[in-house]
Amino acid sequence: MKKSINYWCMGIEANLEDACRLASDAGYEAIELTVDETGPVLPKEKVSNLKKILKTVRESGLEVSSLATGMLWTNSLSSADAKIRAKGKAIIKGMLESASVLETDAILVVPGAVDVFFLPELPRVRYQDAWNRSQEIIGELMPTAEKCGVAMALENVWNKFLLSPLEMRDYIDLFQSPFVGAYVDVGNMLLYGYPDDWLLTLGPRVKRVHIKDFNNAVGTSQGFCDLLEGSINWSDVMTALKDIHYTSYLTVEIFPYAQQPTVRLYNSSASLDCIVRMRRSKNIKKGSNGFKTLLNPQKKKSK
């Protein structure tokens, strides 16, 4: 598994060159680039520009782990408005084509939403409609995904849709294609599930993993916190990843501190180093997040 960082973690002032330099300096091996009207990757990016972007990333000693976007919240695949769904489809098509040039084999896709808690002005969608509409569009995009050799990795997000690993598994399996899979965010399901359970259920369908932590005692979006400070049992997560033979990227997705945006970048890298070493072993107590025990293994008592 390789350490990766999402571009959003750099702060709104970052440019591509600085973001890559910081990520490399902090010890990451890859960066998840984001698609937005302001970049670093545009929705309809020219091939020549994509090659320049890849060159910048590679010169920093990094790889492109995947592409993500926030544009699918307002251009939802589940919208009742056919024009909005069409725009969402066009965004994903562009991401698939861009990912191929950037030499990565997965993009993050938000597969529609029943509602969006941070956009209360958007109309609520019936669950069945979200299922049918998003399924239709993803199916229409499969030929492009296959041509590009890039998977659409569907993320579990706070969208009141695909709320269990069984449902996510069955939804993915309807497409019967290696180009539709899961993007498991281990912090996003803490209010209603366990990340190790999701990973074990989804198994080989898992294309990418987002790393963040969440404090269940807070219970709102304010509960997202620094790695190793929340409710995730990291030793269970790492054991599950090992059990499903996951070898791809672990991508940190934590928004930066407002005053010192680079602090979280470096702290998260150090915490992720601890996390990737976690396995259930005689030095990691079951039911613990494994951190203290990993750093301070108990010595055997002398007889």
URPE-V851777 format. One record per run of one state. SS is the DSSP state (H for helix, E for strand, - for the rest). FROM is the first residue (numbers start at 1). TO is the last residue. If there is no record, write none. Layout:
BEGIN
{{SS/FROM/TO} {SS/FROM/TO}}
END
This chain:
BEGIN
{{-/1/1} {E/2/6} {H/7/10} {-/11/15} {H/16/25} {-/26/29} {E/30/35} {-/36/40} {E/41/41} {-/42/46} {H/47/59} {-/60/62} {E/63/69} {-/70/81} {H/82/101} {-/102/105} {E/106/109} {-/110/126} {H/127/148} {-/149/150} {E/151/155} {-/156/164} {H/165/173} {-/174/179} {E/180/185} {-/186/194} {H/195/205} {E/206/211} {-/212/212} {E/213/214} {-/215/220} {H/221/223} {E/224/225} {-/226/233} {H/234/243} {-/244/248} {E/249/252} {-/253/260} {H/261/276} {-/277/290} {H/291/295} {-/296/303}}
END
